Amino acid sequence: MSHTRAIDALRHLAARQRWRPVEVAFWVATLLPFVLAPAYLTLASQIAITAIFAVSLDLIVGYAGLVSLGHATFFGLGAYTAGLLAKAGWGEPLSGLLLAASVAGCFGWLTGFIVVRVRHLALIMITLGIGLLLYEVANRESWLTGGNDGLQGVVIWKLLGRFDFDLYGTTAYTYALAMLLLVVLMARRLIHSPFGLSLRAIRENERRMSPIGISSRAQLHRIYTIAAAIAGIAGGLLAQTTQFVDLSTLGFQRSADLLVMLALGGTGRLYGGVLGAIVFMIARDRLADVNPQYWYFWIGLLLVCVVLFVPNGILGGLARLKPRDTQ
Protein backbone atom coordinates (compact mmCIF):
# COMPACT_ATOMS: atom_id res chain seq x y z
CA MET A 1 0.00 0.00 0.00
CA SER A 2 2.79 2.44 0.91
CA HIS A 3 4.57 1.62 -2.35
CA THR A 4 1.40 2.39 -4.31
CA ARG A 5 0.96 5.68 -2.48
CA ALA A 6 4.55 6.65 -3.25
CA ILE A 7 3.99 5.97 -6.95
CA ASP A 8 0.78 7.99 -6.90
CA ALA A 9 2.59 10.87 -5.21
CA LEU A 10 5.33 10.84 -7.87
CA ARG A 11 2.74 10.79 -10.63
CA HIS A 12 0.98 13.73 -9.00
CA LEU A 13 4.25 15.70 -8.86
CA ALA A 14 5.00 14.87 -12.49
CA ALA A 15 1.55 16.07 -13.50
CA ARG A 16 2.09 19.36 -11.66
CA GLN A 17 5.21 19.99 -13.76
CA ARG A 18 3.30 19.93 -17.04
CA TRP A 19 2.89 23.22 -18.82
CA ARG A 20 -0.59 24.69 -18.91
CA PRO A 21 -2.08 26.94 -21.58
CA VAL A 22 -2.11 29.97 -19.28
CA GLU A 23 1.63 29.59 -18.69
CA VAL A 24 2.36 29.32 -22.41
CA ALA A 25 0.26 32.43 -22.97
CA PHE A 26 2.18 34.28 -20.25
CA TRP A 27 5.57 33.55 -21.79
CA VAL A 28 4.34 34.48 -25.24
CA ALA A 29 3.10 37.76 -23.75
CA THR A 30 6.59 38.51 -22.41
CA LEU A 31 7.74 38.86 -26.03
CA LEU A 32 5.19 41.57 -26.80
CA PRO A 33 7.32 44.49 -25.49
CA PHE A 34 9.73 43.89 -28.38
CA VAL A 35 6.90 44.74 -30.80
CA LEU A 36 4.35 46.84 -28.93
CA ALA A 37 6.50 48.85 -26.52
CA PRO A 38 10.15 48.96 -27.65
CA ALA A 39 10.58 52.27 -25.80
CA TYR A 40 9.93 50.46 -22.50
CA LEU A 41 12.40 47.60 -22.94
CA THR A 42 14.66 49.03 -20.24
CA LEU A 43 11.75 48.99 -17.78
CA ALA A 44 10.84 45.49 -18.97
CA SER A 45 14.37 44.29 -18.20
CA GLN A 46 14.13 45.77 -14.69
CA ILE A 47 10.82 43.98 -14.18
CA ALA A 48 12.32 40.65 -15.30
CA ILE A 49 15.27 41.09 -12.92
CA THR A 50 12.97 42.01 -10.05
CA ALA A 51 10.80 38.98 -10.84
CA ILE A 52 13.83 36.70 -10.46
CA PHE A 53 14.54 38.36 -7.12
CA ALA A 54 10.91 37.87 -6.04
CA VAL A 55 10.94 34.17 -7.01
CA SER A 56 14.04 33.67 -4.84
CA LEU A 57 12.33 35.18 -1.79
CA ASP A 58 9.13 33.24 -2.38
CA LEU A 59 11.07 29.98 -2.17
CA ILE A 60 11.87 30.68 1.47
CA VAL A 61 8.81 32.72 2.47
CA GLY A 62 6.01 31.04 0.56
CA TYR A 63 7.25 27.46 0.51
CA ALA A 64 9.51 27.14 3.57
CA GLY A 65 7.88 29.70 5.86
CA LEU A 66 11.09 31.65 6.55
CA VAL A 67 10.29 35.36 6.62
CA SER A 68 13.29 37.52 5.76
CA LEU A 69 13.75 41.28 5.91
CA GLY A 70 17.32 41.12 4.65
CA HIS A 71 17.07 39.29 1.35
CA ALA A 72 18.60 42.28 -0.42
CA THR A 73 21.88 41.17 1.16
CA PHE A 74 22.26 38.46 -1.47
CA PHE A 75 20.99 40.70 -4.26
CA GLY A 76 23.61 43.31 -3.37
CA LEU A 77 26.38 40.72 -3.05
CA GLY A 78 25.59 39.45 -6.54
CA ALA A 79 25.50 43.00 -7.92
CA TYR A 80 28.82 44.02 -6.35
CA THR A 81 30.48 40.74 -7.35
CA ALA A 82 29.53 41.14 -11.01
CA GLY A 83 30.37 44.86 -10.92
CA LEU A 84 33.77 44.45 -9.27
CA LEU A 85 34.68 41.62 -11.62
CA ALA A 86 33.86 43.80 -14.63
CA LYS A 87 35.72 46.75 -13.15
CA ALA A 88 38.76 44.53 -12.65
CA GLY A 89 38.82 43.84 -16.38
CA TRP A 90 36.66 40.73 -16.84
CA GLY A 91 33.31 41.84 -18.22
CA GLU A 92 32.07 38.56 -19.72
CA PRO A 93 28.39 38.44 -18.67
CA LEU A 94 27.68 34.72 -18.21
CA SER A 95 30.77 33.90 -16.16
CA GLY A 96 30.22 37.07 -14.12
CA LEU A 97 26.66 35.97 -13.43
CA LEU A 98 27.86 32.53 -12.36
CA LEU A 99 30.35 34.06 -9.94
CA ALA A 100 27.67 36.42 -8.58
CA ALA A 101 25.39 33.47 -7.85
CA SER A 102 28.27 31.52 -6.26
CA VAL A 103 29.30 34.34 -3.91
CA ALA A 104 25.71 35.04 -2.84
CA GLY A 105 25.03 31.32 -2.43
CA CYS A 106 28.14 30.83 -0.29
CA PHE A 107 27.16 33.73 1.95
CA GLY A 108 23.66 32.31 2.18
CA TRP A 109 25.11 28.92 3.16
CA LEU A 110 27.26 30.52 5.89
CA THR A 111 24.51 32.67 7.36
CA GLY A 112 22.03 29.83 6.98
CA PHE A 113 23.56 28.05 9.98
CA ILE A 114 22.22 30.88 12.13
CA VAL A 115 19.01 31.63 10.28
CA VAL A 116 17.54 28.11 10.36
CA ARG A 117 17.92 27.91 14.15
CA VAL A 118 15.40 30.66 14.92
CA ARG A 119 11.81 31.49 14.03
CA HIS A 120 9.29 34.30 14.05
CA LEU A 121 10.48 37.68 15.41
CA ALA A 122 14.02 36.45 16.05
CA LEU A 123 14.27 35.29 12.44
CA ILE A 124 13.12 38.66 11.14
CA MET A 125 15.57 40.50 13.37
CA ILE A 126 18.53 38.30 12.41
CA THR A 127 17.95 38.58 8.67
CA LEU A 128 17.48 42.33 9.04
CA GLY A 129 20.61 42.59 11.16
CA ILE A 130 22.75 40.69 8.67
CA GLY A 131 21.51 42.96 5.90
CA LEU A 132 22.26 46.14 7.87
CA LEU A 133 25.73 44.89 8.80
CA LEU A 134 26.66 44.20 5.21
CA TYR A 135 25.22 47.53 4.11
CA GLU A 136 27.42 49.39 6.60
CA VAL A 137 30.48 47.37 5.59
CA ALA A 138 29.90 48.32 1.95
CA ASN A 139 29.37 51.95 2.96
CA ARG A 140 32.53 52.07 5.03
CA GLU A 141 34.76 50.33 2.48
CA SER A 142 34.15 52.99 -0.15
CA TRP A 143 37.59 52.39 -1.67
CA LEU A 144 36.18 49.10 -2.95
CA THR A 145 32.46 49.70 -3.39
CA GLY A 146 32.40 53.40 -4.22
CA GLY A 147 30.27 54.10 -1.14
CA ASN A 148 27.46 56.59 -1.68
CA ASP A 149 28.80 57.48 -5.12
CA GLY A 150 28.34 53.95 -6.38
CA LEU A 151 30.68 51.63 -8.21
CA GLN A 152 32.09 53.40 -11.25
CA GLY A 153 33.90 52.00 -14.28
CA VAL A 154 31.77 48.88 -14.77
CA VAL A 155 32.19 47.79 -18.39
CA ILE A 156 30.34 44.71 -19.60
CA TRP A 157 31.44 42.92 -22.75
CA LYS A 158 29.10 41.89 -25.54
CA LEU A 159 26.71 39.09 -24.64
CA LEU A 160 27.94 35.87 -26.27
CA GLY A 161 30.56 38.05 -27.96
CA ARG A 162 27.96 39.51 -30.34
CA PHE A 163 25.25 41.56 -28.66
CA ASP A 164 25.94 44.97 -27.14
CA PHE A 165 24.06 46.25 -24.09
CA ASP A 166 22.59 49.24 -25.91
CA LEU A 167 20.65 52.17 -24.52
CA TYR A 168 17.39 50.83 -25.95
CA GLY A 169 17.45 47.80 -23.65
CA THR A 170 16.95 45.15 -26.34
CA THR A 171 19.87 42.96 -25.27
CA ALA A 172 19.25 43.64 -21.58
CA TYR A 173 15.62 42.51 -21.77
CA THR A 174 16.45 39.44 -23.85
CA TYR A 175 19.17 38.48 -21.39
CA ALA A 176 17.03 39.11 -18.29
CA LEU A 177 14.01 37.33 -19.78
CA ALA A 178 16.08 34.26 -20.65
CA MET A 179 17.43 34.14 -17.09
CA LEU A 180 13.92 34.54 -15.68
CA LEU A 181 12.71 31.59 -17.74
CA LEU A 182 15.60 29.43 -16.53
CA VAL A 183 14.99 30.40 -12.90
CA VAL A 184 11.25 29.69 -13.15
CA LEU A 185 11.93 26.31 -14.78
CA MET A 186 14.36 25.43 -12.00
CA ALA A 187 11.99 26.66 -9.27
CA ARG A 188 9.13 24.76 -10.90
CA ARG A 189 11.06 21.52 -10.81
CA LEU A 190 12.19 22.19 -7.26
CA ILE A 191 8.80 22.90 -5.71
CA HIS A 192 7.12 19.97 -7.49
CA SER A 193 9.68 17.49 -6.16
CA PRO A 194 9.82 15.50 -2.92
CA PHE A 195 12.15 18.20 -1.60
CA GLY A 196 9.52 20.84 -2.35
CA LEU A 197 6.86 18.78 -0.60
CA SER A 198 9.09 18.49 2.47
CA LEU A 199 9.43 22.28 2.57
CA ARG A 200 5.68 22.72 2.57
CA ALA A 201 5.38 20.11 5.28
CA ILE A 202 7.93 22.01 7.38
CA ARG A 203 6.01 25.21 6.82
CA GLU A 204 2.75 23.63 7.99
CA ASN A 205 4.05 21.63 10.96
CA GLU A 206 7.78 21.45 11.55
CA ARG A 207 7.48 19.25 14.65
CA ARG A 208 6.16 16.32 12.64
CA MET A 209 9.24 16.14 10.41
CA SER A 210 11.68 14.69 12.90
CA PRO A 211 9.60 11.53 13.67
CA ILE A 212 9.54 10.63 9.96
CA GLY A 213 13.31 11.01 9.64
CA ILE A 214 13.60 14.41 7.92
CA SER A 215 15.88 17.08 9.32
CA SER A 216 13.98 20.35 8.99
CA ARG A 217 17.10 22.42 9.59
CA ALA A 218 18.99 20.68 6.80
CA GLN A 219 16.10 21.17 4.35
CA LEU A 220 15.68 24.82 5.30
CA HIS A 221 19.43 25.37 5.01
CA ARG A 222 19.39 23.98 1.48
CA ILE A 223 16.52 26.13 0.26
CA TYR A 224 17.97 29.21 1.96
CA THR A 225 21.25 28.69 0.09
CA ILE A 226 19.44 28.13 -3.21
CA ALA A 227 17.33 31.26 -2.72
CA ALA A 228 20.46 33.28 -1.92
CA ALA A 229 22.14 32.11 -5.13
CA ILE A 230 19.08 33.04 -7.22
CA ALA A 231 18.97 36.48 -5.58
CA GLY A 232 22.66 36.81 -6.50
CA ILE A 233 21.75 36.11 -10.12
CA ALA A 234 19.20 38.93 -10.01
CA GLY A 235 21.76 41.31 -8.51
CA GLY A 236 24.39 40.34 -11.05
CA LEU A 237 21.92 40.95 -13.87
CA LEU A 238 21.16 44.42 -12.53
CA ALA A 239 24.86 45.31 -12.39
CA GLN A 240 25.50 44.01 -15.88
CA THR A 241 22.48 45.55 -17.61
CA THR A 242 22.87 48.98 -15.97
CA GLN A 243 26.68 48.86 -15.66
CA PHE A 244 26.38 50.54 -12.28
CA VAL A 245 26.05 49.38 -8.66
CA ASP A 246 25.22 51.46 -5.59
CA LEU A 247 24.37 50.90 -1.94
CA SER A 248 20.64 50.69 -2.63
CA THR A 249 21.17 47.14 -3.88
CA LEU A 250 21.89 46.19 -0.27
CA GLY A 251 19.31 48.50 1.30
CA PHE A 252 16.39 47.59 3.53
CA GLN A 253 13.99 49.34 1.15
CA ARG A 254 14.69 46.77 -1.55
CA SER A 255 13.89 43.91 0.83
CA ALA A 256 10.71 45.63 2.00
CA ASP A 257 9.55 46.29 -1.56
CA LEU A 258 10.09 42.62 -2.34
CA LEU A 259 7.75 41.55 0.46
CA VAL A 260 5.15 43.96 -0.91
CA MET A 261 5.46 42.29 -4.31
CA LEU A 262 4.89 38.87 -2.81
CA ALA A 263 1.87 40.15 -0.92
CA LEU A 264 0.45 41.55 -4.14
CA GLY A 265 1.05 38.48 -6.28
CA GLY A 266 0.57 35.77 -3.67
CA THR A 267 3.08 33.74 -1.68
CA GLY A 268 3.67 30.04 -2.17
CA ARG A 269 2.71 30.25 -5.85
CA LEU A 270 5.23 29.83 -8.63
CA TYR A 271 4.12 32.93 -10.52
CA GLY A 272 3.09 34.97 -7.49
CA GLY A 273 6.42 36.76 -7.23
CA VAL A 274 6.55 37.30 -10.99
CA LEU A 275 3.07 38.82 -11.10
CA GLY A 276 3.73 40.90 -8.00
CA ALA A 277 6.93 42.28 -9.56
CA ILE A 278 5.07 43.21 -12.75
CA VAL A 279 2.24 44.97 -10.89
CA PHE A 280 4.56 46.77 -8.46
CA MET A 281 7.11 47.95 -11.05
CA ILE A 282 4.53 49.16 -13.55
CA ALA A 283 2.52 50.89 -10.80
CA ARG A 284 5.65 52.55 -9.47
CA ASP A 285 6.66 53.76 -12.92
CA ARG A 286 3.23 55.18 -13.72
CA LEU A 287 2.56 56.65 -10.28
CA ALA A 288 5.99 58.26 -10.08
CA ASP A 289 5.16 60.14 -13.28
CA VAL A 290 1.81 61.29 -11.93
CA ASN A 291 2.94 62.12 -8.40
CA PRO A 292 6.74 61.94 -7.96
CA GLN A 293 6.69 62.84 -4.25
CA TYR A 294 3.82 60.77 -2.90
CA TRP A 295 3.62 57.78 -5.19
CA TYR A 296 4.21 55.41 -2.22
CA PHE A 297 0.84 56.49 -0.86
CA TRP A 298 -0.89 54.84 -3.81
CA ILE A 299 1.27 51.73 -3.51
CA GLY A 300 0.24 51.53 0.13
CA LEU A 301 -3.41 51.95 -0.78
CA LEU A 302 -3.12 49.22 -3.39
CA LEU A 303 -1.51 46.90 -0.85
CA VAL A 304 -4.23 47.57 1.73
CA CYS A 305 -6.94 46.80 -0.84
CA VAL A 306 -5.24 43.56 -1.88
CA VAL A 307 -4.81 42.41 1.72
CA LEU A 308 -8.43 43.24 2.61
CA PHE A 309 -10.16 41.82 -0.45
CA VAL A 310 -7.74 39.15 -1.73
CA PRO A 311 -5.61 38.25 1.32
CA ASN A 312 -3.81 35.49 -0.58
CA GLY A 313 -2.71 37.88 -3.30
CA ILE A 314 -3.92 38.30 -6.85
CA LEU A 315 -3.21 34.69 -7.76
CA GLY A 316 -4.91 33.58 -4.57
CA GLY A 317 -8.02 35.46 -5.64
CA LEU A 318 -7.91 33.94 -9.11
CA ALA A 319 -7.45 30.50 -7.56
CA ARG A 320 -10.94 30.74 -6.08
CA LEU A 321 -12.34 31.04 -9.59
CA LYS A 322 -10.02 28.61 -11.37
CA PRO A 323 -8.15 26.43 -8.86
CA ARG A 324 -6.15 24.69 -11.56
CA ASP A 325 -4.47 27.92 -12.70
CA THR A 326 -2.81 28.78 -9.38
CA GLN A 327 0.69 27.68 -10.28
Secondary structure, DSSP 8 states (H G I E B T S, - for coil): -HHHHHHHHHHHHHHHTS--HHHHHHHHHTTHHHHH-GGGHHHHHHHHHHHHHHHHHHHHHTTT----S-THHHHHHHHHHHHHHHHTT---HHHHHHHHHHHHHHHHHHHHHHHTT--HHHHHHHHHHHHHHHHHHHHH-HHHH-GGG-B-------BTTTB---TT-HHHHHHHHHHHHHHHHHHHHHHTSHHHHHHHHHHH-GGGTGGGT--HHHHHHHHHHHHHHHHHHHHHHHHHHHS-B-GGGGSHHHHHHHHHHHHHH-TTSTTHHHHHHHHHHHHHHHHHHH-TTTHHHHHHHHHHHHHHH-TTHHHHHHHHH-GGG--
